[in-house]
Amino acid sequence: MTGRTLALLFALFALGTGGAMYYLQVYAYYRELTPEEAGPVLLVPQGGGGGEPIPVADLRAIDSDSSPIRFRSCFATSAPLDDLARRFQPYDDPTPLTAPGWFGCFDARAIGTALESGEARAFLSVRDLRYGIDRVVAVLPDGRGFAWNQINACGAVVFDGEPAPEGCPPPPEAAR
């Protein structure tokens, strides 16, 4: 076998492996959810308690069993943003995570910019959906809304292998 043949085989192997990794990261583990599978869009009232559904239309969502923070959704709501802000609990430090490029309705950078400028507002949807993971909802004044799962302050510490900080619930055995 000549050096050129060996180099060509190595290059083809590397290209195939890279393509497989790209496919696995961007497509293989995600699945689109029906609105029923995604469930209602909930927001936690100012006084606490369980989430209350808000009216939504055109809900699109994706999720993955491979990670609890791969959920993303886009929707439209007829609820005025000022009414939502008066009634529901804001979420401190919302950080939308990027979605695969093929899920075009969720642009994490644009959502983040709108949150930073105050144009969009973020709300707590579900605290500790799984230990250390919250669901966050952001809404723009034009009624476009977005939801994602985000690691909360307790999860960030515990997932790094440290004991749960004061004020956090004790982690389940699997998270330790």
Buried (B, 14 or more C-beta within 10 A) or exposed (E): EEEEEEEEEEEEEEEEEEEEEEEEEBEEBBEEBEBEEBBBBBBBEEEEEEBEEBEBEEBBBBBBEEEBBBBBBBBBBEBEBEEBEEBBBEBEEBBBBEBBEEBEBBBBEEBBEBBEEEEBBBBBBBBBBBBBBBBBBBBBEEBBBBBBBBBBBBBEBBBEEEEBEEEBEEBEEEBE
